[in-house]
Amino acid sequence: MTDDASIPGDAPIIAFQGLPGAYSEMACRGARPRWRTLPCATFAQAIDAVHEGRADQAMLACENTLAGRVPDIHALLPQAGLHIVGEHFQRVEHCLLGVPGARIGDIRRILTHPVAMAQVRDVVRELGAEPVTVFDTAGAAEMVAHAADPRDAAVASELAAELYGLDILRRNIEDASHNTTRFYIASREPVRPPVGPDVMTTVLFRVSNTPGALYKVLGGFATNGINMTRLESYMTEGSFAATQFMLDVEGHPDEPALARALSELTFFARDYLLLGVYPASPFRKRGTAV
């Protein structure tokens, strides 16, 4: 459990995958600023923490503007038995972190997660440093702090620098300024917002691997004027006979148009599961993450 003296000990808890200082914890702090955070080694452990009552919600990364979807969530969420109750968009601002007193010209090795490493190629090339991939951005910061070698640097968040006592040698070193991760916020019980604007619905369904199956399932969304913001497909259980899809749409299932579209989906789909109805993040309108 992360320790923040300003947050009451009986505050709700939100679990995330990663070490303290990970971007997922920044997302937790942004979406639930008065909650305590619970770091977990894996997404599965974060989900288990909610099921077991050790956490009230889980912050689960689902897609990134540069890296694409997060495969673990697509495999875990359908079987998790949790409900999506919110979404959060977190801007990923990579910092180059060194031990106190280190200079950027001293850096010979850069440690970070493989995805983050792929997002900072320019600075690695500029410094002529050896890239070293590790399991987590915050873990990289922890390793650099423990090694106390001025030739080592980590690519991680500003929060990680604060938590592990590192200096920020350079900010915003990512190659693309639009680097943003989207998260689902999940809980044991559904919490539906009322019918109205700015509502998202996430559904999971499966279709047979036959001509026109997906066209029939999705046709109702087009004819009823429903906007799909995300559609992901993946095979399940090692079979090529059927494909599973995760779909995000704008709207509330109790609205007539979306109700008709979902009715058509359930008629043609083999399996159907409503994963969540939740408020849309303000990011969708303003286009910038916090």
Sequence and secondary structure as in RCSB ss.txt:
>XXXX:A:sequence
MTDDASIPGDAPIIAFQGLPGAYSEMACRGARPRWRTLPCATFAQAIDAVHEGRADQAMLACENTLAGRVPDIHA
LLPQAGLHIVGEHFQRVEHCLLGVPGARIGDIRRILTHPVAMAQVRDVVRELGAEPVTVFDTAGAAEMVAHAADP
RDAAVASELAAELYGLDILRRNIEDASHNTTRFYIASREPVRPPVGPDVMTTVLFRVSNTPGALYKVLGGFATNG
INMTRLESYMTEGSFAATQFMLDVEGHPDEPALARALSELTFFARDYLLLGVYPASPFRKRGTAV
>XXXX:A:secstr
    TTS TTS EEEEESSTTSHHHHHHHHHSTTSEEEEESSHHHHHHHHHTTS SEEEEEEEETTTEE HHHHH
HHHHH  EEEEEEEEE   EEEE TT  GGG  EEEE HHHHHT HHHHHHHT EEEE S HHHHHHHHHHHT T
TEEEEE HHHHHHHT EEEES   S TT EEEEEEEESS     SSSSEEEEEEEEEESSTTHHHHHHHHHHHTT
  EEEEEEEE TT SSEEEEEEEEES TTSHHHHHHHHHHHHH SEEEEEEEEE  THHHH    
